[in-house]
Amino acid sequence: MADRVMSPRPSLDEIRAWPPTVSVTRAALALGVSRALAYRAIDEGKFPVETVRVGKKLSVLTVSLIRVLQGKA
């Protein structure tokens, strides 16, 4: 089995350059949690970042992610 290489956690400046919405996977990386934990928290209404659903796709609002990471949420 191949080792999985985790991407480094992005800086706040890098996140500020992201598009207005990002995937749950990308937001989870920024928050330092697994994708599975992020989806579980969303399902339980405990994810600290705002999400939007367009059709079947669930996305995270980047501005909300930035607020949480700055401790302003």
Helices and strands as residue ranges (DSSP letters): H 12-16, E 21-23, H 24-31, H 35-43, E 51-54, E 57-61, H 62-70
